[in-house]
Every structure is written in C-alpha cells, then in structure tokens.
Amino acid sequence: MQKFLKQTFSALKYPNYRLWFAGQLVSLVGTWMQTTAQGYLVYELTHSPAYLGYVGFAAGAPVWLFTLYGGVIADRVSRRNLMMITQTVMMVLALILASLTFLGVIQPWEIIVLAFGLGTANAFDVPSRQAITSELVNLEDLTNAIALNSSMFNMATVVGPAVSGLTYVALGPAWCFFINSLSFIAVIIALALMKLPPMPIRQRTTSAMTDIKEGIRYVMATPMLRTLITIPAMTSVFGMSYMTLIPAWSVNVLHGDATTNGLLLSARGLGALSAALMIASLGRFSFKGKLLTIGSFSFPILLLVFSEMRWLPLSLLALVGVGWGFMLIMNMANALVQTLVSDELRGRVMSIYMLGFFGLMPVGALMAGGVAELIGEPNTIFVSSLVSLLFAVYLWINVPKLRALP
C-alpha cells in the first residue's frame, strides 16, 4: 500500500508542486461553486436554455481573441508572475458579481459581461497554467503531475457544485460568488511562496504574430500533434455541450432545483476524479494511446445512456461514467502533447491545444442552447453524443497509430 500511494502521488514530493496543488484545489472549489450557482441563477432569471448558451459563449469567446497571445507571453515572461496577475483579476470579477447579487440588482446582461471578462483573464491564464507544470516537477514525473492536476480539478468538481447547491438554497447565489472571490487568495499565496529558478531570458527578435505563426507551423507539421489537439476540440464542441444544459435538465427533465443541479455536476466530477486517480496510480506507464482510445469510446456511449435517463439516481450513475471517460480523453491528450513538444514552444503549443478545447466550447454551448430550444434537452444531448461516437470510430479506422502511443 505504501508503494502504491508513493507511486500515485509521486509528484507531491516536489515542494513547489505541493504548494501549487493545495492553492489550486482551494481556488477551484470556489470556481466550481460560482460556475454552478451562476448557471442556475441565469436560468432562474431567464427560464431560457438559449440564454445559458449565451453566457457560455461569452465566457469562451475571449479564448479565440487572446489565447494564442497568452501562449506567446507564457513563453516570454515568468509564468508565475503572469498567473498572479490573472488570478487577481478573476478575484476582482468574482467580487463584482457577488456585490451586484447581494444588492439584488444583478441582470442577465451583466452576467454575460462579467463572463466575458472572466474568459479574457482565463485566456491569458490557461497557457501558463498548463505550461508551468513542467517547471514544478522533473520530466519523468510530468505525466503523474498532469494526472494529479486532473485529480485536483475533479476533487473540486465533486465538492464545489454540491456545496454550491446547498449554499444556493440556504443562503443565496451571492454567497457562492463571494466564497469564490476569497478562494483566489489561496492560489496567489501559493504562487508567491514557490521557489522557482529564474526563467531563461529569450531574445525577442521576433514579433508576437511571428511567434504565433511559428507555433502553428510546428503543430501543423506534426501529424500526431494535430490529431491530439483535434480530439479535445471535437469533445468540446459536441461532447461537452451537455454541461451547458445541466441547469435546464435539472428543472425540466428531473423536476429538481439548485441542489439537483449541484448533484449532477458533482457526479460528473466524481467520475473524472476516479479516472484521474486511476491514471496517477499507474505510475510511469507506456500505454497512454490505449487509454485515450478507451476514453474516446466510453465517453459518448455513456453520454448516450445519460440522455435516456429520467430518474435522478440513474442519471447520477451515468454522469459518473461520463466524467470517467471524459477525463481519460483530456488527461491522456494533454500528457501526450506535453511529451511530444519542446520546452521553448510549450506555451504556444499549449495555447493552441487550449484554444481548440476552450475556444470551441462556447460554440458548442451556443449550439446546444439553441438546438435545445427547438428539440428539447434530451434530444440535443443524444445527437451531440452520437456525433462524438462517430468521431471515435473515425479515429479507430484512420489513425491506428494513436492506439500505439506510449
């Protein structure tokens, strides 16, 4: 057992990574409290699945505008310092949302504006957040660190939505937003306490646009990188659309309330957490491609099952499986990309990776919200998961090398 635990949590032997893990875990619990409460508040204010899509689109649209520039900056400056700035901006935005809600003057359009601001901060934060892991651990423990990052994220997705649902019912949404604003203090302190070697100074002989083009050419010239970046992108457009509809699903399909909404999101997080811990426990394994393939099939199949569920316990069980399959896709694709890319291009390649995932998420959200207005939430999720399954079949037939990746 001791050997198993040591292997599962090997990245935690690095002091900088321990700080990162603790700070991010606290912050992410707050983030998921806000995300869950915000979605339900929007639905309470508008009673419109389409409006849920508008908010999702506003949060994700800045990814298209700024993520590639965020990747260039992540390759040029201290990633820690950049993240301290972005995390502070997110804290202020959460405080504004909490204040407007406490005062009882919050309007749907204001939520959209604040979502756009949060998305902008995230566009600069995410490339650094993905790339900084390689500065916190040695290369041989990078896959374990990425798996633990996922574990941390999904521990938050289990705790945050459930606590948010209870807090929403007991105290109101404003407290969810206020608690989130306080949670950013933890990650800011953790970043400040890290002892990192100085980042090598890179000669700025080229413009930001030239650097962006270099990153894009690098990805386009590497077929397997293209495939690995396309997989989460497709998952974002079609597979993740169900997340946008969860508040409406809670009310219209399961006839529940804010607590139901939180439980559904927590169930998905529990499944993702179990997958992340499973990956971490495997140690320095060499069958990432096989796990990615398993995830690419299990995720849409279990999402198809969820689309047919009308009883809360079975819906929760199905979402545990959905979360498990989703995490296999995201964790393995991330680990394989980071393994293939050179460090001087890491920030830019990860910005392209995250652009594919986060950038297409608002498209999927907008599409899901609009389609759900026409054919209902169950049919929307059924169709989108079927598209994801067909894409998995396409990869199986046309990219057999994917399964052989170590």
matplotlib code that plots the C-alpha trace (Angstrom):
import matplotlib.pyplot as plt

x = [0.0, 2.8, 4.4, 1.1, 0.5, 4.0, 3.6, 0.1, 1.2, 4.9, 4.6, 3.8, 7.4, 8.3, 7.7, 6.7, 4.1, 2.7, 2.1, 0.5, -1.7, -3.0, -3.6, -5.3, -7.5, -8.9, -9.3, -11.0, -13.6, -14.6, -14.6, -17.0, -19.2, -19.5, -19.9, -22.7, -24.5, -24.2, -25.7, -28.7, -29.1, -29.2, -31.9, -33.9, -33.7, -34.5, -36.0, -34.2, -31.8, -30.6, -29.5, -27.4, -25.7, -25.2, -23.4, -21.3, -20.4, -19.5, -17.2, -15.5, -15.3, -12.2, -10.3, -10.4, -9.2, -6.4, -5.3, -2.6, -1.2, -1.3, 0.8, 3.4, 3.5, 3.9, 7.0, 8.5, 7.8, 7.6, 4.6, 4.2, 4.1, 1.6, -0.7, -0.6, -1.9, -4.7, -5.8, -6.1, -8.2, -10.5, -10.8, -12.0, -14.5, -16.0, -16.3, -18.2, -20.6, -21.1, -21.7, -24.3, -26.1, -26.0, -27.6, -30.3, -29.6, -27.9, -29.2, -28.6, -26.7, -24.3, -23.6, -22.7, -20.3, -18.6, -18.4, -16.6, -14.2, -13.5, -13.0, -10.5, -8.4, -8.6, -7.3, -4.0, -4.0, -4.6, -1.4, 0.8, -1.2, -0.7, 2.9, 4.1, 3.7, 6.9, 8.7, 7.4, 8.5, 11.1, 10.2, 9.8, 7.1, 5.3, 2.6, 1.9, 1.7, -0.7, -2.9, -2.8, -3.7, -6.8, -7.4, -7.2, -9.6, -12.1, -12.0, -13.1, -15.9, -17.1, -17.1, -17.8, -21.1, -22.5, -21.6, -22.8, -26.2, -26.6, -25.3, -27.6, -30.7, -29.7, -28.0, -28.5, -26.2, -24.3, -22.5, -21.3, -19.7, -18.2, -16.7, -15.1, -13.6, -11.9, -10.6, -8.3, -6.2, -5.0, -3.5, -2.0, -0.2, 0.9, 2.4, 4.2, 5.8, 7.2, 11.0, 11.5, 14.7, 14.8, 13.2, 15.8, 15.7, 14.6, 15.8, 12.8, 14.0, 10.5, 7.0, 4.2, 2.5, 5.7, 5.9, 2.3, 2.8, 5.9, 3.8, 1.0, 3.5, 5.1, 1.7, 0.7, 4.0, 3.5, 0.6, 0.2, 0.1, -2.7, -4.7, -4.1, -5.3, -8.3, -9.6, -10.3, -11.6, -14.2, -15.1, -15.5, -18.0, -20.1, -19.4, -19.3, -22.5, -24.4, -22.7, -24.4, -27.8, -27.5, -29.4, -32.3, -32.0, -32.3, -35.6, -37.3, -36.2, -35.6, -38.0, -35.5, -33.9, -30.4, -29.4, -30.2, -28.1, -25.2, -25.5, -25.4, -22.2, -20.7, -21.4, -19.6, -16.7, -16.6, -16.2, -13.5, -11.7, -11.7, -10.2, -7.5, -6.5, -6.5, -4.1, -1.9, -1.7, -0.4, 3.0, 5.3, 3.2, 3.5, 0.0, -1.4, -2.7, -4.8, -6.3, -7.1, -8.9, -10.9, -12.0, -13.0, -15.5, -16.7, -17.5, -20.0, -21.6, -22.2, -23.5, -26.0, -27.1, -27.5, -29.7, -32.2, -32.3, -35.3, -34.6, -32.0, -30.1, -29.5, -28.7, -26.0, -24.6, -24.5, -22.7, -20.1, -19.3, -19.4, -16.9, -14.6, -14.5, -14.0, -11.0, -9.3, -9.6, -8.4, -5.6, -4.1, -4.3, -2.7, 0.1, 0.9, 1.0, 3.3, 5.6, 5.9, 6.5, 9.8, 10.0, 10.7, 7.4, 5.4, 3.5, 2.4, 1.5, -0.5, -2.3, -3.3, -4.3, -6.4, -7.8, -9.1, -10.8, -11.9, -12.3, -14.8, -16.6, -18.7, -19.6, -20.9, -22.7, -24.4, -25.3, -26.6, -28.7, -30.3, -31.0, -32.4, -35.0, -36.1, -35.9, -35.5, -32.6, -32.7, -32.7, -29.9, -27.6, -28.5, -27.5, -24.3, -23.1, -23.8, -21.5, -18.8, -19.1, -18.8, -15.6, -14.2, -15.0, -13.2, -10.1, -10.1, -10.2, -8.0, -5.4, -4.4, -1.0, -2.9, -3.5, 0.2, 1.4, 3.4]
y = [0.0, 2.4, 1.8, 2.2, 5.6, 6.7, 5.9, 7.5, 10.8, 10.9, 14.5, 15.7, 15.0, 18.3, 21.3, 23.7, 21.2, 20.7, 24.5, 24.5, 21.5, 23.0, 26.5, 25.4, 22.9, 25.7, 28.1, 25.5, 24.6, 28.3, 28.4, 25.5, 27.0, 30.1, 28.2, 26.1, 29.0, 31.3, 28.8, 28.2, 31.9, 32.7, 30.0, 31.4, 34.9, 34.0, 30.4, 30.0, 27.2, 29.6, 32.2, 29.5, 29.2, 33.0, 33.0, 30.0, 31.7, 35.0, 33.1, 31.2, 33.8, 35.6, 32.4, 33.0, 36.5, 36.2, 32.6, 32.5, 35.8, 34.3, 31.4, 33.8, 35.7, 32.4, 31.6, 35.1, 36.1, 34.4, 32.2, 32.6, 36.4, 36.3, 33.9, 36.1, 39.0, 36.9, 35.3, 38.7, 39.9, 36.9, 37.6, 41.1, 40.0, 37.5, 40.3, 42.4, 39.6, 38.9, 42.6, 43.0, 39.9, 40.9, 44.2, 42.4, 44.4, 41.7, 41.4, 38.7, 41.1, 41.9, 38.2, 38.0, 41.0, 39.5, 36.1, 37.8, 39.4, 36.1, 34.4, 37.1, 36.6, 32.8, 33.2, 34.6, 32.3, 28.9, 28.6, 29.5, 27.2, 24.3, 25.0, 25.7, 22.1, 21.3, 23.8, 22.2, 18.6, 16.6, 15.3, 11.7, 12.7, 15.1, 12.6, 11.9, 15.7, 16.2, 13.3, 14.9, 18.2, 16.5, 14.9, 18.3, 19.8, 17.0, 16.9, 20.5, 19.4, 16.9, 19.3, 22.7, 22.0, 20.1, 22.8, 25.4, 23.8, 23.6, 27.2, 28.5, 27.0, 28.1, 31.5, 32.5, 32.7, 35.8, 33.8, 31.3, 34.1, 35.8, 32.5, 32.1, 35.5, 34.6, 31.3, 33.0, 34.2, 30.6, 30.2, 33.7, 32.9, 29.5, 31.1, 33.8, 31.1, 29.0, 28.9, 28.6, 29.0, 32.2, 31.7, 31.8, 35.1, 34.6, 37.1, 39.0, 39.3, 38.4, 39.9, 38.2, 37.3, 35.7, 33.6, 32.6, 31.5, 29.5, 27.6, 27.0, 25.8, 23.4, 21.9, 21.6, 19.9, 17.3, 15.0, 13.3, 16.7, 17.8, 14.7, 15.0, 18.7, 17.8, 15.2, 17.5, 20.2, 17.8, 16.7, 20.4, 21.1, 18.1, 16.1, 19.0, 20.6, 18.7, 20.8, 23.9, 22.2, 20.8, 23.6, 23.2, 19.4, 19.6, 21.5, 20.4, 16.7, 15.7, 18.3, 19.3, 22.5, 24.1, 21.1, 18.7, 20.9, 20.7, 16.9, 16.3, 18.3, 16.6, 13.2, 14.0, 15.3, 12.1, 10.0, 12.3, 12.2, 8.4, 8.4, 10.9, 8.9, 5.7, 7.3, 8.6, 5.2, 3.6, 5.4, 5.8, 3.7, 3.4, 2.8, 6.4, 5.9, 2.9, 4.8, 7.7, 5.4, 3.8, 7.3, 8.3, 5.5, 5.3, 9.0, 9.3, 5.9, 6.7, 10.2, 8.4, 6.4, 9.6, 11.2, 8.4, 8.7, 10.3, 9.2, 11.1, 8.1, 6.6, 10.0, 10.4, 7.0, 7.7, 11.0, 9.3, 7.2, 10.2, 12.0, 9.0, 8.7, 12.4, 12.5, 9.7, 11.8, 15.1, 13.7, 11.4, 14.0, 16.6, 14.3, 13.1, 16.7, 17.8, 14.7, 15.5, 19.2, 21.0, 23.4, 26.6, 26.1, 24.6, 27.8, 28.3, 24.7, 24.5, 27.7, 26.1, 23.0, 25.0, 27.2, 24.0, 22.9, 26.2, 28.1, 25.7, 25.2, 28.4, 27.3, 24.1, 25.9, 28.3, 25.5, 23.3, 26.1, 27.0, 23.4, 22.6, 25.4, 23.6, 19.8, 19.7, 18.9, 15.1, 15.0, 17.6, 15.6, 12.4, 13.9, 15.5, 12.3, 10.3, 12.7, 12.2, 8.4, 8.6, 10.6, 7.9, 5.3, 7.5, 7.7, 4.0, 3.3, 6.1, 6.8, 3.3, 4.8, 6.7, 3.5, 2.6, 5.8, 5.1]
z = [0.0, 0.8, -2.6, -4.3, -2.6, -3.3, -6.9, -7.2, -5.6, -6.7, -7.9, -4.4, -3.3, -5.0, -2.6, -5.4, -6.7, -3.2, -3.0, -6.4, -5.6, -2.3, -3.7, -6.9, -5.1, -2.8, -5.7, -8.0, -5.3, -5.3, -9.1, -9.4, -6.7, -8.8, -12.1, -10.7, -9.0, -12.0, -14.4, -12.1, -11.4, -15.2, -15.7, -12.7, -14.2, -17.8, -17.9, -21.2, -22.3, -25.1, -22.5, -20.8, -24.2, -24.5, -21.1, -22.1, -25.4, -23.7, -21.3, -24.1, -26.9, -25.5, -26.0, -29.7, -29.3, -26.7, -26.0, -28.7, -27.5, -24.0, -25.2, -26.6, -23.3, -21.4, -23.5, -22.9, -19.2, -15.8, -15.9, -12.1, -12.3, -15.2, -13.3, -10.1, -12.3, -14.0, -10.7, -9.1, -12.0, -11.6, -7.8, -8.5, -11.1, -8.6, -6.1, -8.5, -9.3, -5.6, -4.9, -7.6, -6.5, -2.8, -3.7, -5.7, -8.9, -11.0, -14.6, -17.1, -19.4, -16.5, -16.0, -19.7, -19.4, -16.3, -18.0, -20.9, -18.5, -16.7, -20.1, -21.1, -17.9, -18.4, -22.0, -20.6, -17.6, -19.1, -21.3, -18.3, -16.0, -18.4, -19.1, -15.6, -14.5, -16.3, -14.0, -10.9, -11.4, -13.2, -16.7, -15.5, -13.1, -15.6, -16.5, -12.8, -12.2, -15.0, -13.6, -10.2, -11.7, -13.1, -9.7, -8.1, -10.7, -10.3, -6.5, -6.9, -9.3, -6.8, -3.8, -5.4, -7.2, -4.2, -1.7, -4.2, -4.5, -0.7, -0.3, -3.0, -1.4, 2.2, 1.6, -2.0, -5.0, -3.8, -1.1, -3.7, -5.7, -2.6, -1.4, -4.8, -4.6, -1.3, -2.7, -5.2, -2.2, -1.7, -5.2, -5.1, -1.9, -3.2, -6.3, -4.2, -1.9, -4.8, -5.2, -8.9, -10.9, -13.0, -16.4, -19.2, -21.0, -24.5, -27.1, -28.5, -32.1, -33.5, -33.1, -31.2, -34.5, -35.9, -32.7, -33.0, -36.6, -35.6, -33.0, -35.6, -38.2, -35.6, -34.8, -38.5, -39.4, -36.7, -37.7, -34.3, -32.5, -34.9, -34.0, -30.3, -30.4, -32.6, -30.1, -27.2, -29.7, -31.0, -27.5, -26.6, -29.4, -29.2, -26.1, -23.6, -24.8, -22.1, -19.4, -20.7, -20.4, -16.9, -15.1, -17.6, -17.3, -13.5, -13.8, -17.0, -17.1, -13.5, -12.0, -9.4, -8.1, -7.4, -5.3, -8.2, -10.4, -8.0, -7.5, -11.3, -11.7, -8.7, -10.1, -13.3, -11.2, -9.1, -12.2, -13.6, -10.2, -10.2, -13.7, -12.7, -9.6, -11.6, -14.1, -11.4, -9.7, -12.9, -12.4, -15.4, -17.8, -21.5, -22.9, -23.0, -26.5, -25.5, -22.5, -24.8, -27.2, -24.4, -23.3, -26.8, -26.9, -23.3, -23.0, -25.8, -25.2, -21.5, -22.6, -24.8, -21.8, -19.7, -22.4, -21.8, -18.0, -16.2, -12.6, -10.6, -9.1, -12.5, -14.0, -11.3, -12.0, -15.8, -15.2, -13.1, -16.1, -18.4, -16.2, -16.1, -19.9, -20.4, -18.0, -19.9, -23.1, -21.6, -19.4, -22.0, -24.8, -22.5, -21.4, -24.9, -26.3, -23.5, -24.1, -27.8, -27.6, -26.9, -24.0, -25.9, -27.8, -24.9, -24.0, -27.7, -28.4, -25.1, -26.1, -29.4, -27.5, -25.1, -28.0, -29.5, -26.3, -24.6, -27.9, -29.3, -26.0, -26.5, -30.0, -28.5, -25.7, -28.1, -30.5, -27.6, -26.1, -29.5, -30.5, -27.1, -27.6, -30.8, -30.0, -26.2, -23.9, -24.2, -28.0, -28.1, -25.9, -27.8, -31.1, -29.9, -28.2, -31.3, -33.3, -30.7, -31.0, -34.8, -34.4, -32.2, -34.8, -37.4, -35.3, -34.8, -38.5, -39.8, -37.1, -35.8, -34.6, -31.9, -30.0, -30.1, -28.4, -25.3]

ax = plt.figure().add_subplot(projection="3d")
ax.plot(x, y, z, "-o")
ax.set_aspect("equal")
plt.show()
